C-alpha cells in the first residue's frame, strides 16, 4: 500500500517539500480500516491542500494599470501560505472513528485526541484497533507532522506555492493573463499540467469624476486549474492511479498609484478554491477488493485583502505583497514588463 504515499510525495514535492520527510506510516490507516483511514488521512493533509489551493490565486497582478495595446510581461511569483496554529493539530475524537482508536503507551484510549497534521510537529501518534485495545503489541504508529521549521525556519507553519504568468495588453484598457504548463512527465508514471486565465480591465474609465484622477482602478477575475495524474503500476494494475486536482478562482477590485519607479497597489476580493485527492481503481486491502478507497474533497473560500509595492527599473520589475485571508500569504516576484 505504498501507492497513496507516492501520490502524497508527488503532491507535496510540487510545492517544494522534501520527499525525504514524506510519512511512511500513512498507508497503515487504510490497512487497518478503509473507512476510518480515509477520515484520518483527510484530516491529516487538510491544511496543506487548502493552503496550496488558495496559493493558486496568488500572483495575478502587481499594478492596477493595464498594458498598452500589445504590451507584455512575463512574471514569476512565489508565495508562502501561513497555516494557523489551530490547524497544525486535529482532534481524532471529532472524526467519529469506528474501528481505530488513539491510544497511550499502555494501549488504552487517550482522552486527549489532538495529533499533528502534515504541517504540524514531528510527534507521531499511536493507534490501535478497537478489538485489541489494551494490548500494546498490536499498536501501530500514525504519521507525524513534517515540522518544516526545524530545518528551514522561514517555512515554519507555511505552505509554498509558485507561478509563472504571461500578460498581454488588449484594447480598451484590458489585460489578458495566461498560466500554462503543458502536460509533462512527473516521475516514471505521472503526468502534470496547469492552465490559468485571467482578465484585468480598467473600470475607472466608466466612472464620471474618476477617469482623470491620478490613480488606477481595475477589476480582475482569474481562474487556475492544476492536475496531477499518477499511474501506480500501469503494467500489473492499469486501473490503479492517483489523482490530485485543484481549481481556484479569484474575483478582485484593484487600485494602484505610481510614484516614479515605485508603485503601491492593493486589492479586495473573494476566493473560491476547490481540490480533490483520490486513489482510483481497485485495491487489495486486508484481503478484500476495495474500489476507490480514498476520495477526498476540500473547499477553501472567503474574502481576501492585499497590499504591496512594485519597483520597476527599465523593463525589470520586482514586487512583494501580503494578503489577509484564511491562509494569509506573503508573495514576492520578479519579471519583465514592456509597454
N, C-alpha and C positions, 0 to 999 in steps of 0.2 A: 504493500500500500504506500509506495513512495511517490505515487503519481500526484497526489494533492500537494505534497511538499515541492515537487518540481514546478507546479503551476505557481505556487506562492513565491518561490525563489525568483522565478522569471518576472512575476508582477512587481515584486519589491526591487529587483535589480534595475527595472526600468526607471526607478526613482532614486538610484544611486545607493541603495542599501546593500551592504556587503553580503554576498552569498554565504560567506563563512559563518555568519551569525544566524542563518536560517534554522528554524526549530525542527529538530529531528523527532520530537515527541508528538507532533500534532496529528499524525496518522493514527496514533493509538486510540484517539477518541472514536474514530469510525470502527476500528476493530472491535471495540467493546460494546458499542451501541450506535447504530446509524442515526437514529432519531436524536438522541442526546448529543452525539458527536457533532451533528450539523448545528445544533444550538450553541455548543461550546465554541466551535470554530467561527461561527458567525459573530459572536460577541468578542472573541479574541482579536479578530482582524478588523472589526468595525471602524475604529477611529482612523486607521491608516487609509482604508479605502475611501471613507468620507472626505478626509482631508485632501487626498490625492484628487478626487473628483472635483472639488472646489478649486484646486490648483490649476485645473484645465481652463478656468475662467480668468486667470491672471494674464497680464502682459498684453492686453489688446491695444493699449494706447499709451502715449506719453505726452500728448498735447491734444487740445480740442480743435485745433486748426487743421482742416483737411489740406491735402496736397493741391497744388495747381494741377490742371489737366496734364496727364502723362507724368506727373511727379511719382517718385517711387522711393520706398525704403525697405531695407532688409534688417530685421531686428531679432536679436537673441535675448531671451529673458530667463532668469532663474528665480524660483520662489521657494521660501521656507514657510510652510503652513504650521502654525503653532497649535498643538493639541492641548486642551485644558487639562490641568492636573486631575480633574474629576474623571477623565476618560483614559487615564493611564492604568486604571483598575476597573474591573467589573464584578458584579455581585452574582456569583453562581447560584445562590439561593433564589434569585429572582427569575431564573430561566425555566423553572418547572420541570427539572430533570426527573426521569422515572427509573432509570437503570444504573446511573452513575452518581456517586456522592463524593464531595470533597472531604478528605479525612486528615487527621493529625498523625503524628508519628506512631501512635498506637493502633492506627487503623480505624479509629472511631470518627463519626461525623463531626466536622467543625461547625461551631455556631457562627463564626466569622466567615462569610463567604467571599470576601474580596480577594481576587487574584489578578495578576498582571495581564493587560492587553499586550499586543505585539509591540507597542511603543512604551511599555511600562518597564519596571525594574527587572533585573536578572535574578528573580527568586522563583524557581519552579515549584508549582503546587503539586500535591499528591492526591490521587484519586483511587477509588475502589468501587468495584461492582457492589450493588446493594446486597447481593446474595452472599458476599464474602466479607461483609463488614466485621471489623474486629480481628481480622487475620492480616497482619502487615505483610506477610509473604506474598499475598496476591495484589498488593497495591502497585500502582504504576504512576509514573511522573507525567504531568502535563507540560506544555511548553512555557518557558519563562518569557519575559519581555526582552527586546533587543538591547535595552539600556544603551542607546546610541551615545548619550552624553559622556559615558565613561571613556570612550576613545576619542571622540571629536566633540568638544564641549558645545560648539555652536549648533550642533544637531540635537541637543537635548530637548526632548518633548516636541520635536519638529518633524514634518514630512516634506521632503523636497519634491519639486516638480520643475520642468524646464520646457521651453517652447521656442521654435524658430518660426518667424512670420514674415510674409511679404505683403506690403501695402502698395496700392496703386491709385493715383488720383483720377477721378472722372469729372465730367461737367457738373455744374450746379452745386458745387461745394460738397461733393461726395467722395468718400474713400471706400474702396473695396479691400478687404484684408483676407489673406489666404494662409492656411496652415496645411501642409501636405507632407506626409511620409508615405510613399508608395509601399505596397506590401513587400516586406523584407523578411529574410530568414532570421530567426532568433533561436540559437542553439541548433540542435540537429533536426528537430521536427516541429519547430514553432514558426508561426507567421505573425507579424505585427504590422499594423497600418494605422494611420491617423489622418483625419480630414477635418478642417475647420474653415468656416467662412464667417466674415463679419462685415457689417456695413456701418460706417460713421457718416453722418450727414449734418451739415451746418443748419441749425434751426433758428439762429439769430436773425437770418435774412428775412424771416417771415413775421418778426415781431416789431411792430412800429415803435420807434423810440429807442430800440436797442441795436438796430443794424449798424449804426455808426459809432457805437460805444467801443472803447479800446480794449476789448477782451473778446475771446472766442467762446462760443457755446454750441455744443453739438449733442446729438443723440446717437447712441450706439446699441446695436444688437449683435451678439456673437454666439456662434454655435460650434462646439468641438465634439468630435466622436473619435474614440480610440478603441481598437480591438486587438486582443492578443489571443490567438488560437493555437493550442499546443496538442499535437498528436502524441500520446504517451507511448504507444507501441504499435505503429502502423502495420507491421508485418503480422504479429500474432493476434492483436486485438484492434482491428481497424476502426471499430466504433468508439473506442475509448479516447476521449480528448478533454482537455481543459479549456475553459473559455473565460476571459476577463474582458468586460466591456464597460466603457464609461461614456455617458452622454451629458454634456454640460452646456447650459445656456445662460447668458447674462444680458440684461437689459439695463442701460445706464444713461443718465444725463451727465455731460462732461463740460467743465469750464476750465479755461486756462488764460494766463496772462504772461506775455513775453516782455522781459527786460534785457535788452541787448542780447547776449548769448545764453541767458538763463530763462527758462520757462517754468512757472509754477502751475500745477494742474491739480484738479480734484474731480471726483465723480460720486454720484449717488445712484443706487440702483438695486436690482434684485437678482439673485442667483437661483437657478434651478439645476440640480445635479442628480443624476441617477446612475447607478452602477450595478453590475451583476458579476458574480464569481460562481462558476459551476464546474462540476465534474460530470461530463455527459457520457452515456454509454452504460454497459452492463458490467458489473464487477463482482468477483467472488469475495464476499466479506463474511467471515465466520462460517463458511460452508454454505452460504446462501447466495444466490444471484440477485444482486441489488441494482436496479436501474436508476441512473442519475442520482447518486447518493448525496450529492451536495449541489444545491441551487439556491444561492443567497442573493437577495436584492437589497439595495440600500438607497436612501434618498437623503440629500443634504441641501435644503433650500432655505432662503432667507435674505434679509436686506443686507446691503453692504455699503460702506463709505470709504473712499480712498483719497489720499493726498500725497503729492510727490513733487519732484523737481527734475527738470531735464537740463543738461548742458550740451550745447551744440557748438562744435568747433569745426568750421568749414562744413564738410559733409558728414562728419562723425558725430554721433550722439551718445550720451551717457545719461542714464536716468535711474532713479530709485523712488519707490513709493511704499506706503504702508496702508493696508486695507483692514478695516474693522468689520468682522463678520463672525460667523460661528467658529471658524478656524481662522483667526487673524493671520495675515500674511505680510511678509517683507519680500518685496520684489526688486531686483536690480537687473539692469540690462544695458546693452550697447548695440549700436547699429550704424548703418549708412543711410542717409536721407538726402534726396535730391529734389529740388523744387518743392 
